[in-house]
Amino acid sequence: MYPRKGVIESLNLGLQALDDANSKNAQCFFASVGIANANGSTDLEMSIPTRGAGYYVAYNGIEELTPVKVRDMTGANAPLPTYDRDGTIVGSVRRGADDRYTILANDGADVSAMLMSICLIFAGERDVSEDQRLRFSLWGHLPTDAWTETHQQAFALALIHYFMEVRTRGGTLPPGVLKAPQVFPPQALQNLRHPLTDEIRSIFESMFAD
């Protein structure tokens, strides 16, 4: 979905595709496709898939898949976008090969973008245990054999919804963390595909436990 384009996120999956092609004396090709919700008026709205909506498509053609290309695509995480309260992309979060995070923000970045950046960092593989990744993936109907940028985006969004839930209904969050959701605009939230469950809430609570 906009603003990203399709890439191969799993090194093992990409290399397996190449092995399958080589075993049949065939070449392996792939096509990177990005789509945007044509009904959206902001970057955030264009990034949300909606049933029955029209879509803009970004397509660069078919490319041959090679081991080098697979490693280039999966060697470092793609930057994940952050949005301001109006749904406009105002920055991104990228995790480097050394596991350090870089937050980029332009002049339009606000508290909404800050909170999203924090949640994307929490969604990183090093901050979510293997058991938590498995339970979250099952809840989100996502593949359980990898923790991709798709998983991280879904985790960050669910975490923000949890923050908002704690703000309105009460829950367990350190006072310093709770300050950010107090000013986060609910209208800037994408809808969750699946409602939060007590199991998912317990994952988030454990992340902030003393």
C-alpha positions in Angstrom: 0.0 0.0 0.0 1.0 3.6 -0.6 3.6 5.0 0.0 5.5 1.7 -0.2 5.9 -0.6 -3.2 5.9 -4.3 -3.1 9.2 -5.9 -2.1 10.4 -9.4 -1.0 10.6 -9.1 2.7 11.9 -12.6 3.6 15.4 -13.6 2.5 14.5 -17.3 2.8 11.4 -16.9 0.7 13.3 -15.1 -2.1 16.2 -17.6 -2.1 13.6 -20.5 -2.1 12.0 -19.0 -5.2 15.3 -18.9 -6.9 16.1 -22.5 -5.9 12.7 -23.6 -7.3 13.4 -21.8 -10.6 17.0 -23.2 -10.8 15.8 -26.8 -10.2 13.6 -26.4 -13.3 16.3 -24.7 -15.4 14.1 -21.6 -15.4 14.7 -17.9 -14.8 12.9 -16.2 -11.9 11.1 -12.9 -12.3 9.2 -10.6 -10.0 7.0 -7.5 -10.3 6.9 -4.7 -7.7 3.5 -3.3 -7.4 2.3 -0.4 -5.2 -1.3 0.6 -4.8 -3.0 3.7 -3.3 -6.6 4.1 -2.3 -8.0 6.5 -5.0 -10.7 7.7 -2.6 -8.2 9.0 -0.1 -7.6 12.7 0.2 -4.5 12.4 2.5 -1.5 10.2 2.6 -2.9 8.3 5.5 -6.2 7.7 3.8 -4.5 6.6 0.6 -2.5 4.0 2.6 -5.7 2.3 3.9 -7.2 -0.5 1.7 -10.9 -0.1 1.5 -13.4 -2.6 0.0 -15.0 -1.3 -3.2 -12.6 1.6 -3.5 -10.8 2.6 -6.7 -7.0 2.3 -6.7 -4.0 4.0 -8.3 -1.3 1.5 -9.3 2.5 2.0 -9.4 4.2 -0.6 -11.5 7.7 -0.6 -12.9 7.5 -3.8 -15.0 8.9 -7.3 -14.6 12.5 -7.6 -13.3 14.7 -10.7 -13.1 15.2 -11.9 -9.6 18.8 -12.6 -8.6 20.5 -13.5 -5.3 22.0 -10.0 -5.2 18.6 -8.4 -5.7 17.0 -10.6 -3.0 19.7 -9.7 -0.5 19.4 -6.0 -1.4 15.7 -6.0 -0.7 15.9 -8.0 2.5 19.2 -6.8 3.9 17.9 -3.7 5.6 14.4 -2.7 6.7 12.6 -0.3 4.4 11.7 3.1 6.0 8.3 3.0 7.5 6.2 6.2 7.1 4.9 8.4 9.9 1.8 10.6 9.6 0.8 13.9 11.2 -2.7 14.5 12.7 -4.0 15.4 9.2 -2.9 12.2 7.7 0.1 13.6 5.7 3.4 11.8 5.6 5.8 13.9 7.6 8.7 11.5 8.3 9.8 7.9 8.6 11.5 5.4 10.9 14.3 3.1 9.6 16.2 0.4 11.5 19.8 0.0 10.3 21.9 -3.1 10.0 23.4 -2.2 13.5 19.9 -2.3 15.0 19.9 1.5 15.6 16.8 3.4 14.6 16.8 6.7 12.6 13.8 8.9 12.9 13.4 11.4 10.0 10.9 14.3 10.4 10.2 17.4 8.4 8.9 20.7 9.6 5.3 19.4 9.6 5.9 16.6 12.1 3.7 16.9 15.2 2.9 14.8 18.3 1.0 12.3 16.1 4.1 11.6 14.1 6.2 11.4 17.2 3.9 8.8 18.8 3.8 6.7 15.6 7.6 6.8 15.5 7.8 5.5 19.0 5.4 2.7 18.3 7.3 1.7 15.2 10.4 1.4 17.2 8.7 -0.7 19.8 7.5 -2.9 16.9 11.0 -3.8 16.0 12.1 -7.4 16.2 14.5 -6.9 19.1 11.7 -5.4 21.3 9.1 -8.1 20.7 9.9 -11.6 21.9 9.4 -14.7 19.6 6.4 -15.7 21.6 4.9 -12.3 21.4 5.5 -12.1 17.7 3.8 -15.5 17.2 0.7 -14.6 19.3 0.4 -11.2 17.6 0.7 -12.8 14.1 -2.0 -15.3 14.9 -4.3 -12.5 16.1 -3.6 -10.4 13.1 -3.9 -13.3 10.6 -0.4 -12.7 9.4 2.4 -15.1 8.5 4.1 -16.6 11.6 7.4 -17.5 10.0 8.8 -13.9 9.8 8.5 -10.4 11.4 8.3 -8.1 8.4 7.6 -4.5 7.9 3.9 -5.4 7.4 3.9 -7.0 10.9 5.7 -4.0 12.4 3.1 -1.5 10.9 0.2 -3.7 12.2 1.9 -3.9 15.6 2.5 -0.2 15.8 -1.1 0.6 14.8 -2.5 -1.8 17.4 -0.2 -0.3 20.0 -1.5 3.2 19.3 -5.0 1.9 19.6 -4.1 0.4 22.9 -2.6 3.8 24.0 -5.9 5.5 23.1 -7.9 2.8 24.9 -5.9 3.3 28.0 -6.5 7.1 27.7 -10.2 6.7 27.6 -10.9 3.6 29.6 -7.9 3.3 31.9 -5.1 0.7 31.9 -1.5 0.1 32.6 1.0 2.6 31.2 3.9 4.5 32.9 2.9 8.2 33.5 5.6 9.4 31.1 4.3 7.2 28.2 0.7 8.2 29.0 1.4 11.8 28.3 1.7 11.3 24.5 -1.7 9.7 23.9 -3.4 12.6 25.8 -2.7 14.8 22.8 -3.0 12.2 20.0 -6.0 12.9 17.7 -8.2 9.8 17.4 -9.3 10.8 13.9 -5.7 10.2 12.7 -6.0 6.5 13.5 -6.5 3.8 10.9 -9.1 1.2 11.9 -7.9 -2.1 13.2 -8.8 -5.2 11.1 -9.4 -7.1 14.3 -10.5 -5.8 17.7 -8.0 -5.8 20.5 -8.2 -8.9 22.7 -7.0 -9.3 26.3 -4.1 -11.4 25.0 -2.9 -8.6 22.8 -3.4 -6.1 25.6 -1.3 -8.3 27.9 1.5 -8.2 25.3 1.5 -4.4 25.4 1.2 -4.2 29.2 4.2 -6.5 29.6 6.3 -4.2 27.3 5.9 -1.4 29.9 6.0 -3.5 33.1 8.6 -2.5 35.7 
